[in-house]
Amino acid sequence: MKSALAFAAIGQAVTEFALMIAPSHVGQLLLGEQLAGVAIPVARVAGIALIALGVACWPGPPLLGMMIYGALVTLCLAYLGFAGGLTSVLLWPAVILHAILTALLTRDVARMRYDLRQ
């Protein structure tokens, strides 16, 4: 059972890493159409979420997967706001919220590692 879960986690993480890096190309391969417009950043966020899911399913603490998701989504959304030219009323509050949650999750991961050493 654990080997099937590890295989699925690796497969998902690799596939979704490709979705995050080249969403239009993956869309072409999977759906027969290239992604365009707002579908590209949405596909990247979905790729980030599925990478985090792969990490969360890997043997180890699921908390790490959530921390990775929060950090990568914070970076992705901030990049879209600064360099991507995309913005709306909720973009920067979402960046700030994800940054705060990532900081809290990072603190919890550090505490968990410290407790395991004790």
C-alpha positions in Angstrom: 0.0 0.0 0.0 2.8 2.4 0.9 4.6 1.8 -2.4 1.5 2.5 -4.4 1.0 5.8 -2.4 4.6 6.7 -3.0 4.3 6.0 -6.7 1.1 8.0 -7.0 2.7 10.9 -5.0 5.8 11.0 -7.3 3.7 10.7 -10.5 1.4 13.5 -9.4 4.2 15.8 -8.3 6.1 15.3 -11.6 3.1 15.8 -13.8 2.0 18.9 -11.9 5.5 20.3 -11.8 5.2 20.3 -15.6 1.8 21.9 -15.3 3.3 24.7 -13.2 6.3 25.3 -15.5 4.6 24.9 -18.9 0.9 25.0 -18.4 0.0 25.7 -22.1 2.1 22.8 -23.3 0.6 20.4 -20.8 -2.9 21.7 -21.6 -2.2 20.9 -25.3 -1.0 17.4 -24.4 -3.8 16.6 -22.0 -6.8 18.4 -23.5 -5.8 19.0 -27.1 -5.9 22.8 -26.7 -3.3 25.3 -25.5 -4.2 27.2 -22.4 -4.5 31.0 -22.8 -5.2 34.1 -20.7 -6.2 33.6 -17.1 -6.2 29.8 -17.5 -2.4 29.9 -17.4 -2.0 31.3 -13.8 -4.9 29.1 -12.7 -3.2 26.1 -14.0 0.0 27.0 -12.3 -1.8 27.4 -8.9 -3.4 24.0 -9.5 0.0 22.6 -10.3 1.3 24.0 -7.0 -1.6 22.5 -5.1 -1.0 19.0 -6.6 2.7 19.2 -5.9 1.8 19.9 -2.3 -0.6 17.0 -2.4 2.2 14.7 -3.6 4.4 15.9 -0.8 1.6 15.5 1.8 1.0 11.9 0.6 4.7 11.1 0.8 5.8 9.3 4.0 6.2 12.1 6.4 4.1 14.9 7.9 1.2 16.2 5.8 2.0 19.6 7.4 5.0 19.9 5.1 2.8 19.6 2.0 0.6 22.5 3.3 3.7 24.6 4.1 5.0 24.0 0.5 1.7 24.9 -1.0 1.4 28.1 1.0 5.0 29.2 0.2 4.7 28.5 -3.6 1.2 30.1 -3.9 2.5 33.1 -2.1 5.4 33.4 -4.5 3.2 32.7 -7.6 0.5 35.2 -6.7 3.1 37.9 -5.8 4.9 37.3 -9.1 1.6 37.7 -11.0 1.0 40.9 -9.1 4.4 42.4 -9.7 5.5 41.0 -13.1 2.5 39.4 -14.6 0.3 42.5 -14.8 -2.6 40.7 -13.2 -4.3 42.3 -10.3 -7.7 42.6 -8.6 -9.1 43.6 -5.3 -8.3 40.3 -3.6 -4.9 39.6 -5.1 -2.7 41.3 -2.5 -4.9 40.3 0.5 -4.5 36.7 -0.8 -0.7 37.1 -1.0 -0.6 38.5 2.6 -2.9 35.7 3.9 -0.8 33.0 2.3 2.4 34.5 3.6 1.0 34.6 7.1 -0.3 31.0 6.9 3.1 29.9 5.5 4.9 31.5 8.4 2.6 29.8 10.9 3.0 26.4 9.2 6.8 26.9 9.0 6.8 27.5 12.7 4.8 24.4 13.3 7.1 22.3 11.1 10.1 23.6 13.0 8.4 22.8 16.3 7.5 19.3 15.1 11.1 18.6 14.0 12.4 19.9 17.3 10.0 17.7 19.2 11.1 14.7 17.2 14.7 15.3 18.2 13.8 15.4 21.9 
